[in-house]
Structure formats: structure tokens, C-alpha cells
Amino acid sequence: MSDEEAHAAAMKDPDARPMTDAEWEASPKVPRVKTLRRALDLTQEEFSARFQIPLGTLCDWEQGKAEPDQSARPTCAPSPAMPQPCSAHSKLCRRCVEPARRVARLVSSGQEHGMDVETADTAPATFSDRGRRGLRMLLGRPGSIRRPLGFLVLIGLAASLSSGSFLTLRNVEALLTSTSFLVVATVGEAFVILVGMIDLGVESVLAASGMLAAWLYVMHGFGTTSTLLLTLLAGAAAGCLVGGLVARGRIPSFIVTLGTYWGFRGVALLFNGGNYISPDTVSPSREFGFDWIAGRVAGLPVLILIATAVVVVAQVVLWLTPAGSWIKATGSNENAARAVGLRTGLVKVAVLGASGLAAAAAGIMITAWQDSVYPLTGQGYSLEAIAAVILGGIPFTGGRGTIIGAAIGALVIGVINDVIVLVGLPALYEYIFVACILVLAGLQARAAVAAK
């Protein structure tokens, strides 16, 4: 497209007409960027992606190292709507102003947000303002770990009152060990939901991976290292295949992963003709070489150590690496992320690959713990992992939240299961209790939004 054609196309948009000197002088000044970002309740990464401001520039603005130019009229520059500099313009085009002016226009036309950003830090607080701030301090910002921690404390208190053996060291260790598989699977699901997708195939990949590990080691004599590596690679490859279908085929993740759920369930049944696999499946018996996973190191169960390590590493990736910023930016606003150059399709492939890898790791862990594996192992883990992520404060729309919060959500479900066993209730009550907790999580999230 030539400059003249770009100019003609842009002029059809009211926002693309030239800005007169009078309009420039009357245009609103750029507010304090940090105040605006907080008023919109956006992280730096989300704000950067949504308004197409380089993250480094935004950080400099907020730290006072640089200020948006308030006086000089910026020169025309390329934009997503006009990929070529509009040299044909005789005056400044509204479409081609610098990022600071995009923010200023947001404020000037942002009445739908109900915010007065210019006085957000200085206006006297009314009684209702204090109430909203107090509620927000109690619940935390959307995506914070205060909410799942609050649920965990409440559930723990109720459990300790209902059963005197709940807080015993033996029961706590058993609870953490039995929940470690769900925690690892939830980490992968959390990455997927952070991008705004969903993975319904977690439990099937988990079962198929466990069957694959046992099939390779027991029935075909593979070594421990090769068995573990091949199983983990198979899980990651399955996730990447699903990601490719979602990103390239533009098929909703719900549909693709529903196919994964049924497809890999069938794969798990194919191993050993639908029967379970244990060391005694062959004669002479061949004990699992990776049974150390179910053992102890320095008096601590290895399963708990593995789950903790997975959560810590995943949280570090989300907090301190560019990949974490890409994930949150894609989930916050995929179109804006793509406009600033992020390869959102590759991000989707990566997070679904991570989910497959986490499910495969959980499958190996549960196989070592049970000393056997069944084709239906892990049944219900997909919905439990999704519930744990939502309880952990990550919304279905993605873009915000923490891995630690999702892991705490998994612990909440684990505590519910444990209490049901301790008080002697039928296992079916688990679904009722989890449903009540999910509804409560939705209500408190709504209250937190109203408190902003």
C-alpha cells in the first residue's frame, strides 16, 4: 500500500483526520501513567500489550526516568492500522501519535470506565470508597493468592473441627502426597488457562503416559532413564500436537482437547489389552526402576518435593522470564499482543506442550506411587485441575493469576477429599463440596470487581 492509499484509507476513520493546532492545545495532558494503569487494574505486561507501549518505556515512565512528551508535537510513525509512515500527511494524524497520546485519548474518552485518573491519588475518599478499598484489601487484587489462601484456611479450619486427626503429622503428609499428582497436573492447566484456553485432556494424557512408562519398562525391558525421557517427550509432543491444531487449524481448544480426552483414553486402553500393568505382569517380575519417586529423601517424600519444585519453577517462569510476560499478554489481549509482534500461535503451542509434559510427569508419579497403573488412572483429574485453577484465582479469560494460587486451589480440593474420608462420607460428596466452593469463588471474584 502506497502512502497516498494509506492516507486515503485512514482518512475514512474519524480518528485518523489531521489534528489542528487548536485541537492539539485542547487535548488532555497525559496523566501519571502508573496511576492510570492501576486505575485500569492492569499489570505492566497487560498495559504494554493493550496500548502497544514498549515495556521498557513504560517502566521508565513509571520510575520517573523519562516522561511522556507533554509539549512537543510528535512526528508521524508507523502503527498497526497504518504500517507505513504517513508522509503524505501535511499535519499530524490522530492515528499516528505516539503511545502517550493513545493513553491520553483513552482517558479523555474513558467515561465508560467511571474513573477520574487525574485525581485518583489525591481526591478525598468517601465512605463508599473506603468500603471498596477495605474489601479489596481483604480479597486482594484479581489473580492474587489471598483468595485461594483464604479458601485453604477456611477449609482447613472446618476440617480440623470436623475431625481431630486432620492436623496430625501423618495425615498432613498423606494429604500432601496424595495431592501432589493433582498439583503437577494443575500447573500445566494453569498455563493453558492463563492464555485463555482450556485443556480437557489432562487425565487421558496422564493415564496414557503412565501406561506407556509401565509398558516400556516392564514389558519391553527399557532402562529407567530412557523410559522416563520417552514418556515425558511423548506427553509434551501430544500437547504440542494439540497446540498446533488450535493455533494453525484455528479450532477452539475446547473441541480439540475434548478429542484428546477420548483419543488418549483409547490409547491407554490399547496398552496391554485394556488390563493394568504392574511389575508382576511379566515373569519373572520386573520392579519399576523409577520406584524411588515414591520414596523419601532426607525424611521427606520425593513426591512432595517434585510437586514443590514444579510449582516453584513454573512460578519463576511466569514472574521472571519473557515467556511469562508473553503468556499473560496473550491471555489479556491476544489481538494487541499480536499487534506488537508476539507470536501468539507459538505461545499457545508452548503452553499446551507444557500441559502435556506436566500430565506425563503426573502419570509417572502416580504409577510409581501405586506400583501399578490402570487405563482409567486419574479419572476426573481434568475437571479437578480446571476447578483448582479457578479456585486459585485465574479467570477463564486468562491474562492474570499465579501458579502458586493454582497449586493452593489443588490443595483445597485435596483437603475436601481428605475430610470426606476422615468423616466417613461417600466419595460422591466431593463433587457437591467442590461445586459449592466454585460458586463461592465466583461470588467473591464478582465482589472484588465491584470493589475496584
GUVEX-544432 format. One record per residue (C-alpha): x, y, z; chain; residue in three letters. Coordinates in Angstrom, 1 decimal. Layout:
      px      py      pz  chain  res
       X       Y       Z      A  ALA
...
end
This chain:
      px      py      pz  chain  res
     0.0     0.0     0.0      A  MET
     1.4     3.4    -1.0      A  SER
     1.5     6.4     1.4      A  ASP
    -1.3     8.0    -0.6      A  GLU
    -3.5     4.9    -0.4      A  GLU
    -2.8     4.5     3.3      A  ALA
    -3.7     8.1     3.8      A  HIS
    -6.9     7.8     1.9      A  ALA
    -7.9     4.7     3.9      A  ALA
    -7.0     6.3     7.2      A  ALA
    -9.0     9.4     6.5      A  MET
   -12.2     7.3     6.4      A  LYS
   -11.7     6.8    10.1      A  ASP
   -12.8     9.9    12.2      A  PRO
    -9.8     9.3    14.5      A  ASP
    -7.4     9.5    11.5      A  ALA
    -8.1    13.0    10.4      A  ARG
    -5.4    15.6    10.9      A  PRO
    -5.2    17.3    14.3      A  MET
    -5.4    21.0    14.2      A  THR
    -3.2    23.3    16.4      A  ASP
    -6.2    24.3    18.4      A  ALA
    -7.2    20.6    19.0      A  GLU
    -3.7    19.8    20.0      A  TRP
    -3.6    22.5    22.6      A  GLU
    -7.0    21.5    23.9      A  ALA
    -6.2    17.8    24.1      A  SER
    -5.9    16.3    27.6      A  PRO
    -2.5    16.0    29.1      A  LYS
    -1.1    12.6    29.7      A  VAL
    -1.9    11.6    33.3      A  PRO
     0.5     9.8    35.5      A  ARG
     0.9     6.5    33.7      A  VAL
     1.2     4.4    36.9      A  LYS
    -2.0     5.9    38.3      A  THR
    -3.8     5.2    35.0      A  LEU
    -2.5     1.6    34.9      A  ARG
    -3.6     0.9    38.5      A  ARG
    -7.0     2.5    37.9      A  ALA
    -7.5     0.1    34.9      A  LEU
    -6.3    -2.7    37.1      A  ASP
    -3.7    -3.9    34.6      A  LEU
    -0.2    -5.3    35.1      A  THR
     2.7    -3.7    33.3      A  GLN
     2.7    -6.5    30.8      A  GLU
    -1.0    -6.2    30.1      A  GLU
    -0.8    -2.4    29.9      A  PHE
     2.1    -2.7    27.5      A  SER
     0.4    -5.2    25.2      A  ALA
    -3.0    -3.4    25.3      A  ARG
    -1.8     0.1    24.4      A  PHE
     1.3    -1.0    22.4      A  GLN
     3.8     0.7    24.6      A  ILE
     7.2    -0.9    24.8      A  PRO
     7.6    -2.5    28.3      A  LEU
    10.9    -0.8    28.8      A  GLY
     9.5     2.6    28.0      A  THR
     6.5     2.0    30.4      A  LEU
     8.9     1.1    33.2      A  CYS
    11.0     4.2    32.6      A  ASP
     7.8     6.3    32.7      A  TRP
     6.6     4.8    36.0      A  GLU
    10.1     5.0    37.6      A  GLN
    10.5     8.7    36.6      A  GLY
    13.5     8.0    34.4      A  LYS
    11.5     9.5    31.4      A  ALA
     8.3    11.4    30.9      A  GLU
     5.8    11.3    28.0      A  PRO
     6.4    14.4    25.9      A  ASP
     3.7    16.9    27.0      A  GLN
     4.7    19.8    24.8      A  SER
     6.3    18.9    21.5      A  ALA
     4.0    17.5    18.8      A  ARG
     5.2    14.0    18.0      A  PRO
     6.1    13.1    14.4      A  THR
     4.1    10.6    12.5      A  CYS
     5.2     7.0    13.0      A  ALA
     4.0     3.5    11.8      A  PRO
     1.1     1.9    13.6      A  SER
    -0.8    -1.4    13.2      A  PRO
    -3.6     0.5    11.3      A  ALA
    -1.1     2.1     9.0      A  MET
     2.1     0.0     8.6      A  PRO
     3.9     2.7     6.6      A  GLN
     4.8     6.2     7.9      A  PRO
     2.1     8.6     6.6      A  CYS
     4.5    11.0     4.8      A  SER
     1.6    12.3     2.7      A  ALA
     0.1    14.0     5.8      A  HIS
     0.6    17.7     6.0      A  SER
    -0.5    17.8     9.6      A  LYS
    -0.3    15.4    12.5      A  LEU
    -2.7    12.4    12.1      A  CYS
    -4.6    11.3    15.1      A  ARG
    -3.9     7.7    14.2      A  ARG
    -0.1     8.2    14.2      A  CYS
     0.5     9.9    17.5      A  VAL
     3.0     8.4    20.0      A  GLU
     1.8     5.9    22.6      A  PRO
     1.5     8.6    25.3      A  ALA
    -1.2    10.3    23.2      A  ARG
    -3.0     6.9    22.8      A  ARG
    -3.2     6.8    26.6      A  VAL
    -4.4    10.4    26.8      A  ALA
    -7.2     9.7    24.3      A  ARG
    -8.2     6.7    26.4      A  LEU
    -8.6     8.9    29.5      A  VAL
   -10.4    11.6    27.6      A  SER
   -12.9     9.1    26.2      A  SER
   -12.8     6.7    29.1      A  GLY
   -16.1     7.7    30.8      A  GLN
   -17.3     4.1    30.4      A  GLU
   -14.7     3.1    33.0      A  HIS
   -16.1     5.5    35.5      A  GLY
   -12.6     6.7    36.5      A  MET
   -11.1    10.1    37.3      A  ASP
    -7.5     9.2    36.7      A  VAL
    -6.2    12.7    37.2      A  GLU
    -7.4    12.8    40.8      A  THR
    -7.2     9.1    41.6      A  ALA
    -4.4     9.6    44.2      A  ASP
    -5.4    13.0    45.6      A  THR
    -9.2    13.1    45.8      A  ALA
   -10.6    12.7    49.3      A  PRO
   -12.0     9.2    49.9      A  ALA
   -15.7     8.9    50.5      A  THR
   -17.3     6.3    52.8      A  PHE
   -18.1     4.1    49.8      A  SER
   -14.5     4.5    48.6      A  ASP
   -13.2     3.3    51.9      A  ARG
   -15.6     0.3    51.9      A  GLY
   -14.4    -0.7    48.4      A  ARG
   -10.8    -0.3    49.4      A  ARG
   -11.3    -2.3    52.5      A  GLY
   -13.0    -5.1    50.6      A  LEU
   -10.2    -5.0    48.0      A  ARG
    -7.5    -5.2    50.8      A  MET
    -9.3    -8.2    52.2      A  LEU
    -9.8   -10.1    48.9      A  LEU
    -6.7    -8.9    47.1      A  GLY
    -6.4    -7.9    43.5      A  ARG
    -7.9   -10.3    40.9      A  PRO
    -5.4   -13.1    40.5      A  GLY
    -3.6   -12.6    43.8      A  SER
    -3.0   -15.5    46.2      A  ILE
    -5.0   -14.0    49.0      A  ARG
    -8.2   -15.6    47.8      A  ARG
    -7.1   -19.2    47.4      A  PRO
    -5.2   -18.8    50.7      A  LEU
    -8.4   -17.7    52.4      A  GLY
   -10.2   -20.7    51.0      A  PHE
    -7.5   -23.0    52.2      A  LEU
    -7.6   -21.5    55.7      A  VAL
   -11.4   -21.7    55.9      A  LEU
   -11.5   -25.3    54.6      A  ILE
    -8.6   -26.3    57.0      A  GLY
   -10.4   -24.8    60.0      A  LEU
   -13.6   -26.6    59.1      A  ALA
   -11.7   -29.9    58.6      A  ALA
    -9.9   -29.6    61.9      A  SER
   -13.2   -29.0    63.7      A  LEU
   -14.9   -32.0    61.9      A  SER
   -12.0   -34.4    62.6      A  SER
    -9.5   -34.3    65.3      A  GLY
    -7.0   -36.4    63.3      A  SER
    -6.9   -33.9    60.4      A  PHE
    -3.9   -31.9    61.7      A  LEU
    -1.8   -34.8    62.7      A  THR
     1.6   -35.1    61.0      A  LEU
     0.8   -38.4    59.5      A  ARG
    -2.4   -37.2    57.9      A  ASN
    -0.9   -33.9    56.6      A  VAL
     1.9   -35.9    55.0      A  GLU
    -0.6   -38.3    53.4      A  ALA
    -2.7   -35.4    52.2      A  LEU
     0.3   -33.6    50.5      A  LEU
     1.5   -36.9    49.0      A  THR
    -1.9   -37.9    47.5      A  SER
    -2.4   -34.3    46.2      A  THR
     1.0   -34.0    44.6      A  SER
    -0.2   -35.6    41.3      A  PHE
    -3.1   -33.1    41.0      A  LEU
    -0.8   -30.2    41.8      A  VAL
     1.6   -31.1    39.0      A  VAL
    -1.3   -31.6    36.5      A  ALA
    -2.8   -28.3    37.7      A  THR
     0.4   -26.4    36.9      A  VAL
     0.1   -27.3    33.2      A  GLY
    -3.6   -26.5    33.2      A  GLU
    -2.8   -23.1    34.8      A  ALA
    -0.6   -22.1    31.9      A  PHE
    -3.3   -23.1    29.4      A  VAL
    -6.0   -21.1    31.2      A  ILE
    -3.7   -18.1    31.6      A  LEU
    -3.6   -17.9    27.8      A  VAL
    -7.4   -18.0    27.7      A  GLY
    -7.8   -21.7    26.6      A  MET
    -8.8   -24.9    28.3      A  ILE
    -7.3   -28.4    28.3      A  ASP
    -9.9   -31.2    28.9      A  LEU
    -7.4   -34.0    28.0      A  GLY
    -5.2   -33.8    31.1      A  VAL
    -6.5   -37.0    32.7      A  GLU
    -6.3   -39.1    29.5      A  SER
    -2.7   -37.9    28.8      A  VAL
    -1.9   -38.7    32.4      A  LEU
    -3.3   -42.3    32.1      A  ALA
    -1.7   -42.9    28.7      A  ALA
     1.7   -41.7    29.9      A  SER
     1.6   -43.9    33.0      A  GLY
     0.6   -46.9    30.8      A  MET
     3.4   -46.0    28.4      A  LEU
     6.0   -45.9    31.1      A  ALA
     5.0   -49.2    32.6      A  ALA
     4.7   -50.8    29.1      A  TRP
     8.2   -49.7    28.1      A  LEU
     9.9   -50.7    31.3      A  TYR
     8.1   -53.9    32.4      A  VAL
     7.0   -55.4    29.1      A  MET
     9.8   -54.3    26.7      A  HIS
    12.8   -54.0    29.1      A  GLY
    13.7   -50.3    28.5      A  PHE
    16.0   -48.7    31.0      A  GLY
    14.8   -46.3    33.7      A  THR
    16.3   -43.1    32.1      A  THR
    15.1   -44.0    28.6      A  SER
    11.6   -44.8    29.9      A  THR
    11.2   -41.6    31.7      A  LEU
    12.6   -39.4    28.9      A  LEU
    10.4   -41.1    26.2      A  LEU
     7.3   -40.8    28.4      A  THR
     7.9   -37.1    29.1      A  LEU
     8.7   -36.4    25.5      A  LEU
     5.5   -38.2    24.4      A  ALA
     3.4   -36.1    26.7      A  GLY
     5.0   -32.9    25.5      A  ALA
     4.6   -34.0    21.9      A  ALA
     0.9   -34.7    22.4      A  ALA
     0.4   -31.3    23.9      A  GLY
     2.3   -29.6    21.1      A  CYS
     0.2   -31.5    18.5      A  LEU
    -3.0   -30.2    20.2      A  VAL
    -1.5   -26.7    20.3      A  GLY
    -0.7   -26.9    16.6      A  GLY
    -4.3   -27.8    15.8      A  LEU
    -5.6   -24.9    18.0      A  VAL
    -3.1   -22.3    16.6      A  ALA
    -2.8   -23.4    13.0      A  ARG
    -6.2   -25.0    12.5      A  GLY
    -7.9   -22.3    14.4      A  ARG
   -10.1   -24.9    16.2      A  ILE
   -11.3   -23.9    19.7      A  PRO
    -9.2   -25.5    22.4      A  SER
   -12.4   -27.0    24.0      A  PHE
   -13.1   -29.0    20.9      A  ILE
    -9.5   -30.2    20.3      A  VAL
    -8.9   -31.2    23.9      A  THR
   -12.2   -32.9    24.1      A  LEU
   -10.9   -35.1    21.2      A  GLY
    -7.7   -35.5    23.1      A  THR
    -9.7   -36.7    26.1      A  TYR
   -11.3   -39.5    24.2      A  TRP
    -8.4   -40.3    21.9      A  GLY
    -5.7   -40.8    24.6      A  PHE
    -8.2   -42.7    26.8      A  ARG
    -8.4   -45.1    23.9      A  GLY
    -4.6   -45.2    23.6      A  VAL
    -4.3   -46.0    27.3      A  ALA
    -6.7   -48.9    26.8      A  LEU
    -4.7   -50.3    23.9      A  LEU
    -1.7   -50.9    26.1      A  PHE
    -1.9   -54.5    27.4      A  ASN
    -5.3   -55.0    26.0      A  GLY
    -7.1   -52.8    28.5      A  GLY
    -5.6   -54.5    31.5      A  ASN
    -3.5   -52.9    34.2      A  TYR
     0.3   -53.2    34.2      A  ILE
     2.4   -53.9    37.3      A  SER
     5.8   -55.5    37.9      A  PRO
     4.1   -58.9    38.2      A  ASP
     2.6   -58.6    34.7      A  THR
     5.7   -60.4    33.4      A  VAL
     7.5   -63.4    34.7      A  SER
     9.9   -63.1    36.4      A  PRO
     8.6   -59.9    37.8      A  SER
    10.4   -56.7    36.9      A  ARG
    10.2   -54.0    39.6      A  GLU
     9.9   -50.4    38.4      A  PHE
    13.3   -48.8    38.2      A  GLY
    11.7   -45.4    39.0      A  PHE
    10.1   -46.5    42.2      A  ASP
    12.4   -44.1    44.0      A  TRP
     9.9   -41.5    43.1      A  ILE
     7.6   -42.9    45.7      A  ALA
    10.4   -43.0    48.3      A  GLY
    12.0   -40.4    50.6      A  ARG
    14.9   -38.0    50.6      A  VAL
    16.1   -36.6    53.9      A  ALA
    12.9   -37.9    55.6      A  GLY
    10.6   -36.1    53.1      A  LEU
     8.5   -37.8    50.4      A  PRO
    10.0   -37.4    47.0      A  VAL
     6.5   -36.8    45.5      A  LEU
     6.0   -33.7    47.6      A  ILE
     9.5   -32.4    46.7      A  LEU
     8.8   -32.9    43.0      A  ILE
     5.4   -31.1    43.2      A  ALA
     7.0   -28.2    45.1      A  THR
     9.9   -28.0    42.6      A  ALA
     7.4   -27.9    39.7      A  VAL
     5.4   -25.1    41.2      A  VAL
     8.5   -23.1    42.1      A  VAL
    10.0   -23.4    38.6      A  VAL
     6.7   -22.6    36.9      A  ALA
     6.1   -19.5    39.1      A  GLN
     9.7   -18.3    38.3      A  VAL
     9.0   -18.7    34.6      A  VAL
     5.8   -16.7    34.9      A  LEU
     7.3   -14.0    37.0      A  TRP
    10.8   -13.5    35.9      A  LEU
    11.1   -14.6    32.2      A  THR
     9.9   -13.1    29.0      A  PRO
     7.9   -16.2    28.4      A  ALA
     5.8   -15.3    31.4      A  GLY
     5.1   -11.9    30.0      A  SER
     4.2   -13.4    26.6      A  TRP
     1.7   -15.8    28.3      A  ILE
     0.0   -13.1    30.3      A  LYS
    -0.1   -10.6    27.4      A  ALA
    -1.6   -13.2    25.1      A  THR
    -4.3   -14.1    27.6      A  GLY
    -5.0   -10.4    28.4      A  SER
    -5.5    -9.3    24.8      A  ASN
    -4.4   -11.6    22.0      A  GLU
    -5.0    -9.1    19.2      A  ASN
    -2.9    -6.4    21.0      A  ALA
    -0.2    -9.0    21.7      A  ALA
    -0.1   -10.0    18.1      A  ARG
    -0.1    -6.3    17.0      A  ALA
     3.1    -5.7    19.0      A  VAL
     4.9    -8.7    17.4      A  GLY
     4.2   -11.6    19.8      A  LEU
     3.8   -14.9    18.1      A  ARG
     0.7   -15.8    19.9      A  THR
     0.3   -19.1    18.0      A  GLY
     3.7   -20.3    19.2      A  LEU
     2.7   -19.3    22.8      A  VAL
    -0.4   -21.5    22.5      A  LYS
     1.6   -24.4    21.3      A  VAL
     4.1   -23.9    24.1      A  ALA
     1.6   -23.8    26.9      A  VAL
    -0.3   -26.9    25.6      A  LEU
     3.0   -28.7    25.3      A  GLY
     3.8   -27.7    28.9      A  ALA
     0.4   -29.1    30.0      A  SER
     1.1   -32.4    28.2      A  GLY
     4.5   -32.5    29.9      A  LEU
     3.0   -31.9    33.3      A  ALA
     0.3   -34.5    32.7      A  ALA
     3.0   -37.1    31.7      A  ALA
     5.0   -36.3    34.8      A  ALA
     1.9   -36.8    37.0      A  ALA
     1.3   -40.1    35.2      A  GLY
     4.8   -41.3    36.0      A  ILE
     4.5   -40.1    39.7      A  MET
     1.2   -41.9    40.2      A  ILE
     2.5   -45.1    38.6      A  THR
     5.4   -45.2    40.9      A  ALA
     3.2   -44.5    43.9      A  TRP
     0.7   -47.2    43.1      A  GLN
     3.3   -49.6    41.9      A  ASP
     0.9   -50.3    39.0      A  SER
    -1.2   -48.4    36.5      A  VAL
    -4.7   -48.8    35.1      A  TYR
    -6.1   -47.4    31.8      A  PRO
    -8.6   -45.4    33.9      A  LEU
    -6.0   -44.0    36.3      A  THR
    -6.6   -40.3    37.1      A  GLY
   -10.2   -40.3    36.1      A  GLN
   -11.7   -36.9    36.9      A  GLY
    -8.4   -35.1    37.1      A  TYR
    -9.2   -32.8    34.1      A  SER
   -12.2   -31.2    35.8      A  LEU
   -10.4   -31.2    39.2      A  GLU
    -7.4   -29.4    37.6      A  ALA
    -9.7   -26.8    36.0      A  ILE
   -11.5   -26.3    39.3      A  ALA
    -8.2   -25.9    41.1      A  ALA
    -7.1   -23.2    38.6      A  VAL
   -10.3   -21.3    39.0      A  ILE
   -10.1   -21.6    42.8      A  LEU
    -6.6   -20.3    42.6      A  GLY
    -7.7   -17.0    41.2      A  GLY
    -7.0   -17.4    37.5      A  ILE
   -10.1   -16.4    35.4      A  PRO
   -11.2   -18.3    32.4      A  PHE
   -10.4   -15.3    30.3      A  THR
    -6.8   -15.6    31.3      A  GLY
    -4.2   -12.9    31.5      A  GLY
    -3.7   -12.8    35.2      A  ARG
    -3.1   -15.0    38.2      A  GLY
    -0.3   -17.1    39.7      A  THR
     0.9   -20.7    39.6      A  ILE
     1.1   -20.7    43.4      A  ILE
    -2.5   -19.8    43.6      A  GLY
    -3.5   -22.6    41.3      A  ALA
    -1.4   -25.1    43.4      A  ALA
    -3.3   -23.8    46.5      A  ILE
    -6.5   -24.4    44.7      A  GLY
    -5.4   -28.0    44.2      A  ALA
    -4.7   -28.3    47.9      A  LEU
    -8.2   -27.1    48.7      A  VAL
    -9.6   -29.9    46.6      A  ILE
    -7.2   -32.3    48.3      A  GLY
    -8.4   -31.2    51.7      A  VAL
   -12.0   -31.7    50.7      A  ILE
   -11.2   -35.3    49.6      A  ASN
    -9.3   -35.9    52.8      A  ASP
   -12.1   -34.7    55.1      A  VAL
   -14.7   -36.8    53.2      A  ILE
   -12.6   -39.9    54.0      A  VAL
   -11.9   -38.9    57.6      A  LEU
   -15.6   -38.3    58.5      A  VAL
   -16.7   -41.4    56.6      A  GLY
   -18.9   -39.7    53.9      A  LEU
   -19.4   -41.3    50.5      A  PRO
   -16.9   -40.1    47.9      A  ALA
   -19.7   -38.6    45.8      A  LEU
   -19.9   -35.7    48.3      A  TYR
   -16.6   -34.4    46.9      A  GLU
   -18.4   -33.1    43.7      A  TYR
   -21.0   -31.3    45.8      A  ILE
   -18.5   -29.6    48.0      A  PHE
   -16.2   -28.6    45.1      A  VAL
   -19.3   -27.2    43.3      A  ALA
   -20.2   -25.1    46.3      A  CYS
   -16.6   -23.8    46.6      A  ILE
   -16.5   -22.9    42.9      A  LEU
   -19.7   -20.9    43.2      A  VAL
   -18.4   -19.1    46.3      A  LEU
   -15.2   -18.3    44.3      A  ALA
   -17.2   -16.8    41.6      A  GLY
   -19.2   -14.7    44.0      A  LEU
   -16.1   -13.3    45.8      A  GLN
   -14.5   -12.6    42.4      A  ALA
   -17.6   -10.6    41.5      A  ARG
   -17.4    -8.8    44.8      A  ALA
   -13.7    -8.0    44.1      A  ALA
   -14.6    -6.5    40.8      A  VAL
   -17.3    -4.3    42.4      A  ALA
   -14.7    -3.2    45.0      A  ALA
   -12.4    -1.7    42.3      A  LYS
end
